[in-house]
Amino acid sequence: MNQTTEQLLSHYSVRAFLDKPLSKDQIRLLVESAQAASTSNFVQAYSIIGVSDPKIRKELAGIAGGMSYVEKTGQFFVFVADLNRNKQIAESKNENPASLETTEKMLVAIIDAALAAQNMAVAAESMGLGICYIGGIRNDIKRVSELLKIPEHAIPLFGITIGYPEQNSAPKPRMPYQLVYHENEYQTKETALYEAYDATISDYYTNRTGGARNETWTEQIALGMKKPTRLDIKAFIEAQKLGLK
């Protein structure tokens, strides 16, 4: 165990921030830390949009489900899977961007963006800041793209809100190592492992909420599988001319 692994293992999402903006130097360091992440074939197929405009933040917070910590935070970042840049480059070199609309290129862009975002999250926490990923911007992905003027061949994936935490918290218990790690091949896990984790999560919620919430992890997962959500995303991605081949 070292300082880096201790920091990683102590991660928790922050949902209440001081009303204090990040400095330009902090924002630059966070973005440069994101850029240092691994990237497939050095493509760097993502863009990061910093949202400081209060009106845009307010609308994004509403789209995300009324999340006040999208508005009141140090800075709000939106990560974009971006192949528009690649298209521009190919055309400027008089090359046919034949691979642009393939599913593989879309996956490369999504993975690049996710790796960059996690680098930013780790950097932020090392600076004493708190973070929370905001997947809720996909509740209305088309409107988000309009707000942020995102062009064809690019899609907003998620946001990260980063700022000074109002108070400290503690990590939510993750699945046991044995449930996640497989050796050499995929291995079906024993039901007993899920049962033990269910008890851990139920106790966590009970203690955290004073008994107002006590569901298990498998109950959460099963409920989340019950009803499809964000069914407009497939058509939006196709309209953006991504992943068609």
C-alpha positions in Angstrom: 0.0 0.0 0.0 1.3 3.5 -0.9 -0.1 7.0 -1.0 -1.6 6.5 -4.5 -3.4 3.2 -3.7 -4.6 4.6 -0.4 -6.1 7.6 -2.3 -7.8 5.3 -4.9 -9.3 3.1 -2.2 -10.6 6.0 -0.2 -12.7 7.4 -3.2 -16.3 8.5 -2.6 -18.6 10.6 -4.6 -19.2 14.2 -3.3 -22.7 15.7 -3.8 -22.4 19.0 -1.8 -19.7 21.6 -2.6 -18.7 25.0 -1.4 -19.7 27.8 -3.7 -16.1 28.4 -4.7 -14.9 28.3 -8.3 -11.7 26.5 -9.3 -8.8 28.7 -10.4 -7.6 28.7 -14.0 -4.4 27.0 -12.9 -6.4 24.2 -11.2 -8.6 23.7 -14.3 -5.6 23.6 -16.5 -3.8 21.0 -14.3 -6.9 18.9 -14.2 -7.3 18.9 -18.0 -3.5 18.2 -18.5 -3.8 15.3 -16.1 -6.7 14.0 -18.1 -4.7 14.3 -21.3 -1.9 12.2 -19.7 -4.1 9.1 -19.7 -3.5 6.2 -22.1 -5.1 6.6 -25.5 -5.7 4.1 -28.3 -3.0 4.5 -31.0 -2.5 8.1 -29.8 -5.8 9.1 -31.3 -6.9 11.2 -28.3 -10.5 11.0 -29.6 -12.2 13.1 -26.9 -12.8 16.7 -26.0 -13.5 18.3 -22.5 -16.0 21.1 -22.2 -15.8 23.2 -19.0 -19.1 24.7 -18.2 -19.0 27.9 -16.0 -22.0 29.7 -17.4 -24.7 29.6 -14.6 -27.5 29.4 -17.1 -26.1 26.4 -18.9 -25.2 24.8 -15.6 -28.8 25.3 -14.4 -30.3 23.6 -17.5 -27.8 20.8 -17.3 -28.6 20.3 -13.6 -32.3 20.0 -14.5 -31.6 17.5 -17.3 -29.6 15.4 -14.9 -32.5 15.2 -12.5 -32.3 18.4 -10.5 -28.7 17.9 -9.2 -27.8 21.0 -7.3 -24.1 20.0 -7.3 -24.0 20.5 -11.1 -24.7 24.2 -10.4 -23.0 24.8 -7.1 -19.5 23.4 -7.7 -15.9 24.5 -8.5 -16.3 23.5 -12.2 -18.4 21.3 -14.3 -16.8 19.3 -17.1 -18.5 17.4 -19.9 -16.5 14.7 -21.6 -17.2 14.2 -25.3 -16.4 11.3 -27.5 -15.0 13.3 -30.4 -14.3 12.1 -33.9 -15.2 15.4 -35.5 -11.6 16.5 -35.0 -10.4 13.3 -36.8 -12.7 14.0 -39.7 -11.4 17.6 -40.1 -7.8 16.3 -40.0 -8.4 13.6 -42.6 -10.1 16.0 -44.9 -7.3 18.6 -44.5 -4.9 15.9 -45.7 -7.1 15.0 -48.6 -7.7 11.6 -47.1 -11.1 9.8 -47.2 -12.2 9.2 -43.5 -13.7 5.8 -44.4 -13.4 4.4 -40.9 -15.1 7.4 -39.3 -18.6 5.9 -38.9 -17.5 2.4 -37.7 -18.5 1.1 -34.3 -14.8 0.4 -33.5 -13.9 4.1 -33.9 -16.8 5.0 -31.7 -15.6 2.6 -29.0 -12.1 4.0 -29.2 -13.5 7.5 -28.6 -15.6 6.4 -25.7 -12.8 4.5 -24.1 -10.3 7.3 -24.6 -12.8 9.7 -22.9 -13.4 7.4 -20.0 -9.7 6.9 -19.3 -9.1 10.7 -19.5 -12.0 11.3 -17.1 -10.7 8.9 -14.5 -7.3 10.5 -14.7 -8.9 13.9 -14.0 -10.9 12.4 -11.1 -7.8 11.0 -9.4 -5.9 14.2 -10.0 -8.7 16.2 -8.4 -8.8 14.1 -5.3 -5.0 14.3 -5.0 -5.5 18.1 -4.9 -8.0 17.8 -2.0 -11.0 18.3 -4.2 -14.1 16.1 -4.5 -15.8 14.7 -7.6 -19.0 13.2 -8.8 -19.6 11.6 -12.2 -22.9 12.8 -13.8 -24.3 10.3 -16.3 -27.7 12.1 -16.0 -26.8 14.5 -18.8 -27.8 11.6 -21.1 -31.4 12.0 -19.9 -31.7 14.4 -22.8 -28.5 13.9 -24.9 -29.9 15.9 -27.8 -30.6 19.0 -25.8 -27.2 18.7 -24.1 -25.6 18.6 -27.5 -27.5 21.7 -28.6 -26.6 23.6 -25.4 -22.9 22.8 -25.8 -22.9 23.1 -29.6 -21.5 19.7 -30.2 -21.0 18.9 -33.9 -21.6 15.7 -35.9 -19.3 12.8 -35.2 -19.2 13.7 -31.5 -21.4 12.8 -28.5 -21.5 14.0 -24.9 -20.9 11.0 -22.6 -21.1 12.2 -19.0 -20.1 15.1 -16.8 -17.8 15.4 -13.8 -18.5 18.0 -11.2 -15.4 19.0 -9.2 -15.0 21.3 -6.3 -14.4 21.8 -2.6 -16.5 19.3 -0.5 -18.7 20.8 2.1 -17.9 17.8 4.4 -16.0 14.5 4.3 -17.6 11.2 3.8 -16.5 7.5 3.5 -16.3 5.1 0.6 -19.3 2.9 -0.3 -18.4 -0.8 0.0 -17.5 -2.3 -3.3 -18.1 -5.9 -4.4 -15.7 -8.4 -2.9 -12.6 -9.1 -4.9 -13.7 -12.6 -5.5 -16.8 -11.4 -7.4 -14.9 -9.2 -9.7 -11.7 -11.1 -10.5 -11.6 -14.1 -12.8 -8.5 -16.2 -13.5 -7.9 -17.2 -17.1 -11.6 -17.5 -18.0 -15.0 -16.2 -17.0 -16.2 -18.0 -13.9 -19.8 -18.1 -12.6 -19.7 -16.9 -9.0 -21.4 -18.6 -6.0 -24.6 -17.1 -4.8 -23.3 -17.0 -1.3 -20.8 -14.3 -2.3 -23.7 -12.0 -3.4 -25.7 -12.7 -0.2 -22.8 -11.6 1.9 -22.4 -8.4 -0.1 -26.1 -7.8 0.0 -25.9 -7.8 3.8 -23.0 -5.3 3.8 -24.8 -2.9 1.5 -28.1 -3.1 3.4 -26.2 -2.3 6.6 -24.4 0.6 4.9 -27.7 2.2 3.8 -29.4 1.5 7.1 -26.6 3.2 9.0 -26.2 6.1 6.6 -29.9 7.0 6.4 -31.0 6.1 9.9 -33.1 3.2 8.6 -34.9 5.2 5.8 -33.2 3.1 3.2 -32.1 -0.6 3.5 -32.3 -2.3 0.1 -29.6 -4.8 -1.0 -27.3 -4.4 -3.9 -28.9 -7.2 -5.9 -32.3 -5.6 -5.4 -30.9 -2.4 -6.9 -29.5 -4.2 -9.9 -32.7 -6.2 -10.5 -34.8 -3.1 -10.3 -32.4 -1.3 -12.7 -32.8 -4.0 -15.2 -36.6 -3.9 -15.1 -37.3 -0.9 -17.3 -35.2 0.3 -20.3 -34.1 3.9 -20.1 -32.8 6.6 -22.5 -34.0 4.7 -25.6 -33.5 7.9 -27.7 -29.7 7.5 -27.5 -29.3 4.9 -30.3 -31.1 7.2 -32.7 -29.1 10.2 -31.6 -25.8 8.4 -32.1 -26.9 7.4 -35.6 -27.9 11.0 -36.3 -24.4 12.1 -35.2 -23.0 9.6 -37.7 -21.2 7.3 -35.3 -21.2 3.6 -35.0 -23.1 2.9 -38.2 -20.8 0.3 -39.7 
